[in-house]
């Protein structure tokens, strides 16, 4: 249960899609002056060295953020994302990749509040050390799924719940559905962003249909696969499910995904979709 560490995968193609979505939602929420609450259920270590033994062992970042970092980008959202990643690095070198907590902390305002959950003891300590001087942020070595019920509704009445489990424990799929059901009962107007891997398309689609039965108010599905589903290489793609998404998110991602695919595809072509689910 506590074996997964994101340091092996930081900055890969799935992180790029995941964090593009996360930062878009945060920037959208920042348009209003009213404070909001950010809950990260599986926060990880917060910031990752791409020269660590773990990152160098898999080198997954080379097929992800390194491609964006080395390219003259066209779409303004991709340009903004590259600038954001650059702010964690120096001398135009890609040495570090920020996880979702570091990105949220960078973008959110002094009046906003962050709650970060991480169970892995080593990553929890790194996370705590990273943000110990930031009074906006509280960290907790506890189950992030349980936090959805415990932390909602927020006092601010505005909120963004970011859910990014590893799914290495198969019960995560069921636990997530139960947590979303509880979360919506307590805080139906919040924005929930759920990352998921694409391993087998039919199995993934069946799980999403089960999630829909919870009774979701508005659900947007964004999926990107740089590899063909028949590649036999495990995770061929990943996706984001956004409950109560910003109204502009779908159109903007339809525009940026072709360029993202041209950069990250591994082979002749990748595949992507943006779909509003009923």
N, C-alpha and C positions, 0 to 999 in steps of 0.2 A: 504493500500500500504506500510506503514512503520511499520507494526506490526511484521514482521518476524525478529527474532534474532537467529543467529546461535549458540549462547551459549547453547541453549537447545539440540543441536545436535552434538556439537563438539566432534570429535574423534570417531564417529560412523562408521559402516562398509562402508558407502558411502564415508566418508572422507578419509578412508584408501586407497581405490582405486583411488580417486581423487588426493590425494597428492603424492601417489606413481608415478602416471603419471606426475604430475607437476614437481616433483623433478628430474625425469628421463630426461625430456626435458631440464630443466635448466642445469643439469650436462653435457648433450650433447652439448648444446650451449657454455658452458664454455671451451670446447676443443679447440676452436679457440680463438686467442688472441684478435680479433677485438671486440670492445664493442657492446652491443645490448640493446634494449629497452624492458622493461616488462610492460605490461598494465593489470591491474586487475580491471575488470569491477564491481564486487560486492565483495568488499574486506572484509566486516565485521569488527570486532573489532581488528583482527590481532593476538591476543593471548587470550586463554581461560583457566580459572581456572576450573579444574574438581571437585572442591569442592564448586563451586558457587551454589546458590539456584536453578538456571536454570538447570545446569548439574546434580545436585543431584535429581532433580525432575523426569527427564526422565531416567537417568543412561544409555543412549544409548552408551556411550563410553565403557561400560563393555562388550558389544557385538562386539566391534571394536578394538580400539588401545590397550585396556587393555589386550586382549587375545594375541596380538603380544608381548606386553611388558613383559608378564609373561612366554614367551616360548623361548626355545633355537632354534633359527631359522637356516635353512639350506641354503636357496638360498642367494647368496651374495647381491642381491638387497634388499631383505627383511632385511638382517643384517644391511646394510648401512642405511636403513630407520629407524630401531630401534635405531641405534646409533645417528642419527639426532634428533629423538624425545627425546632421553636421554639428549641431549645437552641443552634442555630447562628445564630440571628437575635436581634435586640434590639427592644425597644419594640413588640412584637406586629406587626412588619413583616416581610414575606417578602422578604428581600434576597439570601439565599444558599440554595443547595441542595447538600447533601452527597452526594458520590458514594459508592460502596461502600467505598473505603478509609477515608474519614472516619467513616462509620457504624460500621465494624468497630472502628476505633481508639477511638471513643467508648464502645462497649459492652463491649469485651473487657477483661480484667483484667490487672494488672501481671505475673502469672505466665504469661500467654499470649504467643504469638509470631506475628508477621505478616510475610508475604513478598509484596511487591507488584511486579508486572511491567507495564511500559508501554514500547512501542516509539517512539511519537511523541516526538521530541526536546524540543519545547516543553512538552508535557504531562508528560514525565518530569522535567523541571527543576522545574516547578511542584509535582509530587508530592514530589520530594526535599526541596524547600524547606519544604513543609508539615510534614513529619515528621522533620526533621533533628535535633530534640531528643528524639525518642521512641526510647528504646533497645530497645523491643520490636520495632521495625519496620526491615526492610531493603527497599530498593528496588533494582530492577534494570532496565536498559534492554535487555531481551531478549525473545525469543519466549515468550509465555505458554504456548502449547501444549507447547513443549519442556520448560518448567519442571515440568509435571505428572509427567513421567518423572524429571527430575533431582532434584526436591525430595521425592519420595515413596519409601518411607514416612517419615513424620516421626518424630523421636525420641520425641515425646510419645505416639505410638500412638493419638492422637485427632486428628481433623482435619476441616476444612471447606474444600472446594475450590470457589471461586466463579468461574464461567466466563461471561464476558460480551463476546464478540467483536462487532464491528460487522457482520460478514457482508457488508461491501461488497466484499470479495474473495471470490469464489464458492468458492474452494478452502477457505475456513474451514469449510465444512460437512464436507468429507472430513477435514480436519485435526483437527477436533474429535472425530470418531468414532475416529480412530486414537489420539488422546491419551487418550480415555476408556478405550479398550482397554488401553493401557499402564498407565494409572493404576490400574485395577482389578486388574491382574496384580500390582502392587506394594503396593497398599493397598486391599483389597477391602472393608474395614469403614468407610472414610471416607464422609462425606456430601458429595456432589457436587451443586451447583445450577447448572443451565445455562439461561441466558436465550436465547430465540429470537424472531425477528419472525414475524408472520403476514402474509404477502404474498399468497400463493395457497394456499388451504386444502389442496387435493389435493397440491401440491408439499411443503408442510410436513408433512403426514401421512406421505407416502412417505419423507421424510428421517428422521422419528422411527422408522418401522418398520425402517429400515436401522440406526439406532442400537441398537435393541432386539436385533438379531442379534449384538451384541458379547457378549451374555450377562450382562445386568444383574441384580443380586440382587433389588432392590426399586425400582420406578420409579413415581413419582407425577407426574402431569401436571396443571398448573394453567394455565388459559388464560382470557384476558379480552380481548374486543374491544368497544370503545365505538362502532365504526362497523360497518355491514353489510358483508359480504364483497364486495358488488357496488358499493361506493361509488366505486371507481376512484381512490382517494386514496393509493395506495401501501400503506404499512403500516396495516392496519385493526385490528390487535390484536397481542398478544404473549403469550408463555407462559413457564413455568418447568418444567423437568424436574428432579426431585429424586431422586437415587439414594440409597438408605438414608435416607429422610426420618424426622423425628421422628414417632412414632406418632400424636400428636395433631394434626399439621399439617392433614391432610385435613379432619377434622371442623371445625376452627376456621375454615378458609378457606371451607368451604361456608356457614358462618354469616355471614362478613363480606362475601362477594362481592355479595350482593344490595344491601347499602347502598353499597358501592363503586360498583356499576353505576349506582345512582340518582344518584350524584354526578358520574360521569365520562362517562356515555353522551352521545353526540353525535347527537341525533335522537330518534326515538320510543323506541328500545330498543337495548340492547347485548346481548352474549351472553357467557356464562361457563360454565366447567365445571371440575370436579375429578374426576380419573379415575385409578384405580390400574391400571397397565398390566402385563400378564403377558408 
